[in-house]
C-alpha cells in the first residue's frame, strides 16, 4: 500500500465515522516539554488551549521562568 492510498483510506474511515456520529473531536490542553535555562533539567508542562507562553518553576532547581 502506498502512502497516498493509506492517507485516502484513513480519510475515508474518518469521514464514515463522523457521519455515524461515533467520533467526537475534543480540543484539550497542550503538553510542552521544556528544558530549564539554569540547570538543563527537563520539565513537562501543560498549556491551556490558545496559550503560547507558560510561567513555571523548575522541578530540580526551583528557578522561575517562562516557556518560549
Secondary structure, DSSP 4 states (H G I P E B T S, - for coil): --HHHHHHHHHHHHHHHHHHT-------PEEEEEE-TTT--EEEEEE-TT----EEE-TTT--EEE--
